[in-house]
Amino acid sequence: MVDLEVEEDLNLLVGMASRAADGRPVWIRSAQRKSSLKMNEPFLLWVQRPSLSAPLFVAHVTREAWLDPGDLAPRLSRSGAG
């Protein structure tokens, strides 16, 4: 069974500016990423964005991996990993 939860503060975005849908300027006061994945069957994960010609991320999780996923959270939540 896969049971993964990752939370990360994205403080590096604080103070940056963007635009609302109506064009008004907005400033980021806080930002946080929170991801959760819970599965009890083998699966194929496919993440895509309309602006990209190829998938952003693809993963096939086998029965062996979901039976004992180990401790993935510390490896996936490291700041600056990649």
Summary of the structure (lengths in Angstrom):
residues: 82
radius of gyration: 16.8
end to end distance: 25.4
largest distance: 50.0
contacts: 143
relative contact order: 0.27
helix: 15%
strand: 39%
